[in-house]
Amino acid sequence: MTDNGSGTGESARRTFLKTAGVIAVGTVTVGSAAACAVKDPATPAPDDAETTRTLGMDQPLLEALAEAVLPASLGAAGRREATTTFVAWVNGYEPVAEEMHGYGYADVRYLPADPAPAWRAQLQALDTLARKATRTPFTQLPVARRQELLDAVLRTERGDRLPAPLGAGHVALALLAHWSASPTAWNLALGAKVTPASCRVLNDAIRKPLPLAPTGAAT
């Protein structure tokens, strides 16, 4: 582009630069708007949308199951605490969440799918079995009769130890495994207030754990 001395060339150059600037600004503006729209957490992509989960379990059935599988020495209050914490854990579980990276592997691993639907169905199946076999709801059967039904249901479960709660094939095993990993279970097994996985002051580290309080009156 040359200037013929009349200023036409300079005018054309200014017009070109002005047009190019408008195009450039328009391109940046559109690109930024698109990027903001994609990254805006208020408008998540369909894959990020949370799936609605059904929470809770049939509490009377679960408490009747707990009475049949948990130690009788817990009493009613201890069993209620065990079922309450179990349901809270199940409700707070995030299916197929990414696991924390452990030592020895670098690949991404994910937690199992939601076990709650199967466990709720198994609770209902126990009640159905009780009604068919004894014409009595599971919650109204004597504890010994409930245990007999559970023996029949769990006959195909194999293993020389309790599985992790998420690996349990039946809600009865999941409940027992979850309680067995609790501080209450450790204290009961050791006969002292060890309460693992809890914070204690350094001075307590060298002290002998206190004995458990008598539970003879617990019901």
Residue pairs with C-beta under 8 A, 6 or more apart in sequence:
1 9
1 12
1 13
2 9
3 9
3 10
37 43
51 95
53 95
53 114
53 116
54 116
54 117
54 120
55 91
56 87
56 91
57 87
57 90
57 116
57 119
57 120
57 123
58 120
58 123
58 124
59 83
59 87
60 139
61 123
61 124
61 126
61 127
61 138
61 139
62 83
62 86
62 87
62 123
62 171
62 175
63 79
63 80
63 83
63 139
64 138
64 139
64 141
64 146
65 123
65 126
65 138
65 146
65 150
65 171
65 172
65 175
66 79
66 82
66 83
66 175
67 79
67 143
67 146
68 143
68 146
68 147
68 150
68 172
69 147
69 150
69 172
69 175
69 176
70 78
70 79
70 82
70 175
70 176
70 179
71 188
73 188
73 215
73 218
74 82
74 184
74 188
74 218
75 215
75 218
75 219
76 218
76 219
77 218
77 219
78 184
78 218
81 184
82 175
82 178
82 179
82 182
82 184
83 175
85 178
85 182
86 174
86 175
86 178
86 179
89 165
89 178
90 115
90 116
90 119
93 111
93 114
93 115
93 116
94 111
95 111
95 112
95 113
95 114
96 110
96 111
96 112
96 113
97 110
97 111
98 108
98 109
98 110
98 111
99 108
99 109
99 110
99 111
111 166
112 166
112 167
115 166
115 168
115 174
118 171
119 170
119 171
119 174
120 171
122 170
122 171
122 172
123 171
125 153
126 138
126 149
126 150
126 153
127 137
127 138
127 139
129 138
129 149
129 153
130 136
130 137
130 138
130 141
130 146
130 149
131 137
131 138
133 149
134 141
134 145
138 146
138 149
141 149
150 172
153 170
153 172
154 170
154 172
154 173
157 169
157 170
157 173
162 168
162 173
162 176
162 177
162 180
163 169
163 173
163 177
164 177
165 174
165 177
165 178
165 181
166 174
168 174
168 177
179 185
183 194
183 195
183 196
183 197
183 198
186 194
186 195
186 196
187 193
187 194
187 195
187 212
188 212
190 209
191 211
191 212
192 208
192 209
192 210
192 211
192 212
193 209
193 210
193 211
193 212
194 209
